[in-house]
Amino acid sequence: SCGNTTKLAPLIARIPNIHMFDVGPWTELRAAVEVYRNVPDASIMRRINPIDSVIMANEQQMREPLQEVREVCEGVIPTMVMYDGLNYLEDWKADFEKIHKLDRICHEILHAAP
């Protein structure tokens, strides 16, 4: 969702036959995981803001949401990470370099041995 669904998570979790829960950038990840981990066969899709966490971010700011995903979700609930709308803003070469850096950081953090 594009909004903060933290308070709605317990209600959403009660909807029958849902197994993939969309956890947007404004929703508290830890709170969502605590609710959705109790749903049989559940997984989450963590959406990360592509502007704040990539295009306008320094390397540490790129790492923070990925480190949170790994810390909170690893071994608890299957998780997919999404950067919806990841595109360039003004300087396509500089933005492409940031996207390439993000790719390296994702592999480093999300594919590292536990």
C-alpha positions as CSV (number, residue, x, y, z in Angstrom):
1,S,0.0,0.0,0.0
2,C,1.1,3.6,-0.5
3,G,-0.1,4.6,2.9
4,N,0.7,3.6,6.5
5,T,-1.2,0.3,7.1
6,T,0.5,-0.4,10.5
7,K,-2.8,-0.1,12.5
8,L,-4.7,-2.0,9.8
9,A,-2.4,-5.0,9.8
10,P,-4.4,-7.1,12.2
11,L,-7.6,-6.6,10.2
12,I,-5.8,-7.3,6.9
13,A,-4.3,-10.5,8.3
14,R,-7.9,-11.8,8.9
15,I,-8.9,-11.6,5.2
16,P,-9.2,-15.2,4.0
17,N,-6.8,-16.6,1.4
18,I,-4.3,-13.8,1.4
19,H,-0.7,-15.0,1.6
20,M,1.3,-12.0,0.3
21,F,1.1,-8.9,2.4
22,D,2.2,-5.6,0.9
23,V,4.2,-3.6,3.5
24,G,4.8,-0.1,2.1
25,P,7.6,2.3,3.0
26,W,5.4,4.2,5.6
27,T,4.3,1.0,7.4
28,E,6.3,-0.1,10.4
29,L,8.1,-3.3,9.2
30,R,8.6,-4.8,12.7
31,A,4.9,-4.4,13.6
32,A,3.8,-5.9,10.3
33,V,6.0,-8.9,10.6
34,E,4.7,-9.6,14.1
35,V,1.2,-9.7,12.7
36,Y,1.7,-11.5,9.4
37,R,4.2,-14.1,10.7
38,N,1.2,-15.8,12.4
39,V,-0.7,-16.2,9.1
40,P,-0.1,-19.7,7.6
41,D,2.1,-19.7,4.5
42,A,2.4,-15.9,4.7
43,S,5.1,-13.8,3.0
44,I,5.5,-10.0,2.7
45,M,6.5,-7.7,0.0
46,R,8.5,-4.8,1.5
47,R,8.2,-1.7,-0.6
48,I,11.1,0.8,-0.2
49,N,10.8,4.4,-1.3
50,P,13.0,4.7,-4.4
51,I,13.5,8.5,-4.2
52,D,14.3,8.8,-0.5
53,S,16.2,5.5,-0.3
54,V,18.1,5.5,-3.6
55,I,18.0,8.6,-5.8
56,M,18.4,11.2,-3.0
57,A,20.2,8.9,-0.7
58,N,23.9,8.4,0.3
59,E,25.2,4.9,0.6
60,Q,24.4,4.5,4.3
61,Q,20.8,5.6,3.6
62,M,20.6,3.0,0.9
63,R,21.8,0.3,3.3
64,E,19.4,1.1,6.2
65,P,16.1,-0.2,4.9
66,L,17.8,-3.3,3.5
67,Q,19.5,-4.0,6.8
68,E,16.2,-3.5,8.6
69,V,14.6,-6.1,6.2
70,R,17.3,-8.6,6.9
71,E,17.3,-8.0,10.7
72,V,13.6,-8.1,11.1
73,C,12.5,-10.7,8.5
74,E,15.4,-13.2,8.0
75,G,14.3,-16.6,9.4
76,V,10.9,-15.2,10.4
77,I,8.9,-14.7,7.2
78,P,9.7,-15.0,3.5
79,T,10.2,-11.5,2.1
80,M,10.5,-9.8,-1.3
81,V,11.9,-6.3,-1.6
82,M,10.5,-3.9,-4.1
83,Y,11.6,-0.4,-5.2
84,D,8.5,0.6,-7.2
85,G,9.0,3.4,-9.8
86,L,12.8,3.3,-9.6
87,N,13.8,5.7,-12.4
88,Y,16.0,8.7,-12.9
89,L,15.0,12.2,-11.9
90,E,17.2,14.8,-13.5
91,D,20.7,13.5,-14.2
92,W,20.2,10.1,-15.7
93,K,23.9,9.2,-15.6
94,A,24.2,10.0,-11.9
95,D,20.9,8.3,-11.0
96,F,21.9,5.2,-13.0
97,E,25.1,5.0,-11.0
98,K,23.1,5.1,-7.8
99,I,20.8,2.4,-9.1
100,H,23.9,0.3,-10.0
101,K,25.3,0.9,-6.5
102,L,21.9,-0.2,-5.0
103,D,22.2,-3.4,-6.9
104,R,25.6,-4.1,-5.4
105,I,24.4,-3.2,-1.9
106,C,21.3,-5.4,-2.2
107,H,23.4,-8.4,-3.1
108,E,25.9,-7.7,-0.3
109,I,23.2,-7.3,2.4
110,L,20.5,-9.7,1.3
111,H,22.6,-12.5,-0.1
112,A,25.2,-12.6,2.6
113,A,25.5,-15.7,4.7
114,P,23.7,-15.4,8.0
